[in-house]
């Protein structure tokens, strides 16, 4: 259901990063991508995001060329000037991530997890267990 989808994305995207050679997208979703937290949900709600493509040279000028997606790909980068040691954007989101805040059915769940890290941890655990033990049936 919608709540489980949001819990899985909010919990799963606090780990790791996208690699251009693997997916064409570049960068981590959160500033601390090795620790479980509600940072993904919080950043989705509180931060401002800018759509970029491979052609956007301002990433190079900002010292953030590592956030430049491959040709033909587009992603969002965090515009908060307080990000990164030199003010460079250092996080990214995919269009599929942004849907969580644009969609009126998903957004309330993101807002809940942004406010309540314990709720995210509990709901993520339940949804992850369900997904890994029962599978994900497609009809």
N, C-alpha and C positions, 0 to 999 in steps of 0.2 A: 504494500500500500504506500501512499505518499509519505507517511511518516517514516516508514522503514527505508525507503529510497533516500530520503534526506539524511537519516541517521547514518546510513552506509557511506554516503558521499562525504558528509561532514567528518566522520570518524576516519575514513580511509584516506582522504586527501590531506591529512596532517602529516602523512609519511611520504618521504621521497620527493621526486621531482620528475619533470618531463625531460626527455633527452631528444634533441633534434634528429639524431641519426636513427633513433628507434621509431619516433612518432611524428617528427616534424615540428613538434612544439618544444618550448625551451623554458626551463626554470622551475623553481619550487612553488607550491601553493602557499606555503607559510614560511615565516622567518626561522622557525625552529622545527625542521622536518624530521626530527628523530624522537619526538616526545609526544605522547597522546595529550591532546588538549582540545578546547573548543575554539582555538585561534582561527581556524578556517571559517567557522560560522560568524565569529565576531568581526573578522576582516571583511567578509562578504557584506555585512550590514553597515559597518561603520566607515569603511574606506571608500575612496573614489577610484574608479577604474577607467582606463583608457584603452580603446581598441587599437591594436598595432598589427602591422604586417611586416614581411621581410623588407619591404621598401622603406620602412620608417627609420630614417637615419638618425633621428633624435635620440634613439637608444644608444648609438655609438657616442654621440656628443655628451650624453649623461654618464658615460662610462659603464653602460649596462648592455653591451653588445651580446652578452650571454643570454639575454631575454629575447633575442630576435628569433622569431620563428622561421622555419624553412620557407623557401619560395612557395607561394600558393596557399600558405597557412596564415590564419589570423588568430590572435589571442588577446587577452586583456592583460595589462600590467598595472600595478599599483601606482597611482599618481601622488601619493602622500610624500611630500618632500622630506619628511622625517625618517623615511625608510633608508636603510643602508648607511654605512659610515660616511659616505660623501653625498648623501641625498639622492642617490640613484634609485630608480625603481628596482626592487629586488624580489618581487613576487609576481606570479601570473595566475590567471584563471582562464579556463577554456570557455567557449560559448556554452557548453553543456553545464558548466558550473554556474554561469550567470543566470541561466534559466531558473535556478533555485530561488533567486530573489525577484525575478521578473514575474514568475507564475504565482497567481493569487492563492493557489492551493498549497504550493510548496513553501512559500515565504513564511507563513506563521511558524512552521517547524524550525526553519533556520533562525528566526527570531528567538524562539524558545531556547535553542541550543546556544545561541550567542549569550543569553542571560544565565544559563544554567549548565555548567560543565558536568555536573553529576548526572543530570537527565540525559545528556548526550552519551556519557559513558555507559549508563544503564541501557539505554535504547540501542546504542550501537552493539553492545554485547549480545543482546537478545536477537537483533536482526542478523548479525554476523553468524551467530550459532544456527539460526534458522536457515540461512543461506547455505552454510557449509555442511549442515547435517541433513537437511531436507532437499537441498537443491533449489533451483529456480525454475518452476514449471512454466513453459510457454504454451499458449493455446493457439 
